Amino acid sequence: MKETDTLLQENNLESAINAIKNGEVIGIPTETVYGIGVDPYSQTAVDKIFSLKERSDTKPLSILISSFYEIQKLNLVTTIPDVVELYWPGPLTIIVETSNNFANGVGTKEPSSIGVRVPENELAINLLKLTGPLAVTSANISGEEEITSDKQAKDIFGDKISYYLSGESLHGNGSTVVDLRVDGGEVLRQGPLKWPPSYC
């Protein structure tokens, strides 16, 4: 049996989905770091993440989606280059302008912009297919070292997180962040993925 199949059996996605619906915070594995996530439209849920992480309200959350095609549902103003589809799923976060109205703290307002990524983790993608977009950030206290597994997240947050999906990240550091509101894209953070592609 593949490791992915084992993880899917060990995890109860229904419990995670119910926690999201109830405005709770859950733990989510990705290939970059282990994260925590909430419903991006629930102000109560988003506020909980900021409180848990002791995160400054000047540092907005980004969102995870299940596939490149899901980005069409975000009412984007920014044009997305085709090359992004080649990099997703993967450690690339793009900053785009949208007319969607997320909770305060998810992206920025005036103009309304958001960071978006498709994680390269089958369990996370299966969850996102069922929940829709989730506002996600790394599962650590702000300013402290990023973590890579559900076990480390439990050591930090304990039962303050409603449900932890099992898993461990591959890279151990954050994604590459590219602002596509700038012509050609501007790298805001260099991660595992190199931008721009050499053939662009």
Summary of the structure (lengths in Angstrom):
residues: 200
radius of gyration: 15.8
end to end distance: 40.0
largest distance: 49.2
contacts: 644
relative contact order: 0.24
helix: 30%
strand: 22%
